[in-house]
């Protein structure tokens, strides 16, 4: 149970449209969030955010001719003081090639334009779980002792997944940059859980799952796939090959927690 409440969140809003700013601010106010800073875009956005120290940054995708929401979150993830700050995108953009880099960087939620106040509330509750996490409850397992292999070609995605799992009390992590490196580690070390992406070079997540299930001494290991892949045929094939659970990017920490509790019940 989280001690932090929505009303306690401090939010920075970066939205060029005055109409959208009014809509978003109005919804936030209805959800009891009043600590809102409207940030004007200048040449030093990271310095502004550092000074404001928000719990959450809400941003549009297209901010100026020189800056996008993708640029902003990637700069934040490379900054030692902001790399764990929650980030939410609100955009009418639907094309995969523009949204996937933000998913990989570890965004809390991507909301469409227009969006409902209930969609915003769900995303804000995910923010609470991220900012003020509670440990996962695993029957007959100590979360700190679980050995977790994280497989993702995106360094930022690996870092975000690790942060979420660390917040739940897990401590022992090994990372791989693709399925080929992941299966090598599986052959060399024992793991309690594999968390993998789907789209990766050399060996994708589907091939990794198949290799683990059919060609390793750890064929029964729980495998959680966290992916932005939307092709239902591909995901169905992965499910048939034996993945334990599939979770979308971006994901709600509470969803991952529930999946882990089910996997280790």
C-alpha positions in Angstrom: 0.0 0.0 0.0 1.5 3.4 -1.0 1.8 6.1 1.7 2.2 8.8 -1.0 -1.1 10.3 -2.2 -1.8 11.9 -5.6 -2.2 15.3 -3.9 1.4 15.2 -2.8 2.8 14.7 -6.3 4.8 17.6 -7.8 4.3 17.7 -11.6 6.1 19.6 -14.3 4.0 20.1 -17.4 5.7 20.8 -20.8 3.0 21.4 -23.4 3.3 24.1 -26.2 -0.5 24.3 -26.7 -2.3 26.6 -24.2 -5.5 24.6 -24.8 -3.9 21.3 -24.0 -2.3 22.9 -20.9 -5.7 24.0 -19.6 -7.2 20.5 -20.3 -4.3 18.7 -18.5 -4.1 21.1 -15.6 -7.9 20.9 -15.2 -7.8 17.1 -15.0 -4.9 17.2 -12.6 -6.8 19.6 -10.3 -9.8 17.4 -10.4 -7.6 14.6 -9.2 -6.4 16.8 -6.3 -3.0 17.6 -7.9 -2.3 21.3 -7.4 1.5 21.4 -7.3 2.0 21.9 -11.0 4.7 23.9 -12.7 4.2 24.9 -16.3 7.6 24.9 -17.9 8.4 27.0 -20.9 10.7 25.5 -23.4 14.1 27.1 -23.7 17.6 26.0 -24.6 18.3 24.5 -21.1 15.3 22.3 -20.2 17.3 19.8 -18.1 18.5 22.7 -15.9 14.9 23.8 -15.4 13.8 20.4 -14.4 16.8 19.9 -12.1 15.8 23.1 -10.3 12.1 22.2 -9.9 12.8 18.6 -8.7 9.5 17.1 -9.8 8.1 13.7 -9.0 6.7 13.5 -12.6 7.3 15.2 -15.9 4.3 15.3 -18.3 5.3 16.2 -21.8 4.0 16.5 -25.3 6.1 14.8 -28.1 6.6 17.8 -30.3 7.9 20.7 -28.2 9.8 23.0 -30.5 11.8 23.0 -33.7 14.9 22.0 -31.7 13.4 19.7 -29.1 11.1 16.7 -28.9 9.8 14.7 -25.9 12.1 11.9 -27.1 15.1 14.2 -26.8 13.9 15.3 -23.4 13.5 11.9 -21.8 16.8 10.7 -23.3 18.6 13.7 -21.8 16.9 13.0 -18.5 17.9 9.4 -18.5 21.5 10.4 -19.1 21.5 12.9 -16.2 22.4 11.5 -12.7 19.9 13.7 -10.9 17.0 13.0 -13.2 17.5 9.5 -14.6 14.9 8.0 -12.2 12.3 10.8 -12.6 8.9 9.5 -13.8 8.0 10.7 -17.3 4.6 10.6 -19.0 3.9 11.4 -22.7 0.7 12.8 -23.9 0.5 12.9 -27.7 -1.7 12.3 -30.7 1.3 10.5 -32.4 0.6 6.8 -33.1 3.5 5.8 -35.3 5.6 3.1 -33.9 9.0 4.6 -35.0 8.3 7.8 -33.0 6.9 6.2 -29.9 9.1 3.2 -29.5 12.3 5.2 -28.4 10.2 6.7 -25.6 8.9 3.3 -24.6 12.5 2.0 -24.5 13.6 4.9 -22.3 11.3 3.9 -19.5 8.2 6.0 -19.7 5.4 5.6 -17.1 2.6 6.0 -19.6 1.8 7.2 -23.1 -1.7 8.8 -23.2 -3.4 9.7 -26.5 -4.9 13.0 -27.4 -7.7 13.2 -26.5 -7.6 11.2 -23.3 -10.0 10.7 -20.4 -9.5 11.7 -16.8 -9.7 8.0 -15.9 -6.8 7.2 -18.2 -4.9 10.0 -16.5 -5.8 8.6 -13.1 -4.5 5.2 -14.0 -1.2 6.6 -15.2 -0.9 8.8 -12.1 -1.4 5.7 -9.9 1.3 4.0 -11.8 3.5 7.0 -11.0 2.7 6.6 -7.3 3.8 2.9 -7.4 7.0 4.0 -9.2 7.8 6.9 -6.8 6.7 5.3 -3.6 6.9 1.5 -4.2 5.9 -1.4 -2.0 7.8 -4.7 -1.9 6.4 -7.7 -3.8 5.1 -10.6 -1.7 6.3 -14.0 -2.9 5.2 -17.2 -1.3 8.2 -19.2 -0.1 10.6 -16.9 -1.9 12.8 -14.1 -0.5 12.8 -11.3 -3.2 16.3 -10.3 -2.4 17.6 -13.8 -3.1 16.0 -14.2 -6.6 18.5 -14.2 -9.4 17.1 -12.2 -12.3 18.4 -12.0 -15.9 17.3 -8.9 -17.8 17.6 -9.2 -21.6 17.1 -6.0 -23.7 19.2 -4.3 -26.4 18.2 -0.9 -24.9 20.4 0.2 -22.0 17.8 2.6 -20.8 15.1 -0.1 -20.9 17.2 -2.4 -18.9 17.9 0.3 -16.3 14.2 1.1 -16.1 13.1 -2.5 -15.6 15.9 -3.0 -13.0 14.7 0.1 -11.1 11.1 -1.1 -11.0 12.2 -4.6 -9.8 14.6 -3.1 -7.2 11.7 -1.0 -5.9 9.9 -4.3 -5.3 12.8 -5.7 -3.2 14.7 -7.7 -5.8 18.5 -7.2 -5.6 20.4 -9.7 -7.7 20.6 -8.8 -11.4 22.5 -9.9 -14.5 22.0 -8.0 -17.8 22.3 -9.2 -21.4 22.2 -7.0 -24.6 20.4 -9.5 -26.8 19.0 -13.1 -26.8 22.4 -14.5 -28.0 24.2 -13.2 -24.9 21.2 -14.1 -22.8 21.3 -17.8 -23.8 25.0 -17.9 -23.1 24.4 -16.7 -19.6 21.6 -19.2 -19.1 24.0 -22.0 -20.0 26.6 -20.7 -17.6 24.6 -19.5 -14.6 21.5 -20.3 -12.6 18.6 -17.8 -12.6 15.2 -17.7 -10.9 13.6 -15.3 -13.5 14.2 -14.0 -17.0 12.8 -10.7 -18.0 13.2 -10.1 -21.8 12.3 -7.8 -24.6 11.0 -9.2 -27.9 12.6 -7.1 -30.6 16.4 -7.5 -30.4 19.3 -8.0 -32.8 21.1 -11.4 -33.2 18.5 -13.3 -31.3 15.1 -11.9 -30.5 13.0 -12.6 -27.5 10.9 -15.3 -29.2 14.0 -17.2 -30.2 15.4 -16.8 -26.7 12.3 -18.3 -25.1 12.4 -21.2 -27.6 16.1 -21.9 -26.8 15.5 -21.8 -23.1 12.5 -24.1 -23.2 14.0 -26.6 -25.7 17.8 -26.4 -25.3 18.8 -25.5 -21.8 19.1 -27.1 -18.3 16.7 -24.4 -17.0 13.8 -25.1 -19.3 11.2 -24.5 -16.5 12.4 -21.0 -15.5 9.7 -18.3 -15.4 10.1 -15.9 -18.3 8.4 -12.5 -18.3 8.4 -10.7 -21.7 8.2 -6.9 -21.4 7.8 -5.6 -25.0 6.4 -2.9 -27.3 5.8 -5.5 -30.0 2.2 -5.1 -31.2 2.0 -7.9 -33.8 -0.5 -10.3 -32.4 0.7 -13.3 -34.5 4.3 -12.9 -33.3 3.2 -12.6 -29.6 0.9 -15.6 -30.0 3.8 -17.6 -31.3 5.9 -16.5 -28.3 3.1 -17.6 -25.9 2.9 -21.0 -27.6 6.7 -21.4 -27.2 6.3 -21.1 -23.5 6.7 -17.5 -22.2 5.2 -17.3 -18.7 3.7 -13.8 -19.1 3.7 -10.8 -21.4 3.6 -7.2 -20.3 3.4 -4.1 -22.5 5.9 -1.2 -22.7 5.1 1.1 -21.0 3.9 -1.0 -18.1 2.4 -0.3 -14.7 4.7 -1.4 -11.9 1.6 -2.9 -10.1 1.0 -5.1 -13.2 4.6 -6.5 -13.0 4.2 -7.0 -9.3 0.9 -9.0 -9.8 2.6 -11.1 -12.5 5.5 -11.9 -10.3 3.2 -12.8 -7.4 1.4 -15.2 -9.8 4.5 -16.7 -11.2 6.0 -17.4 -7.7 2.8 -18.3 -5.9 
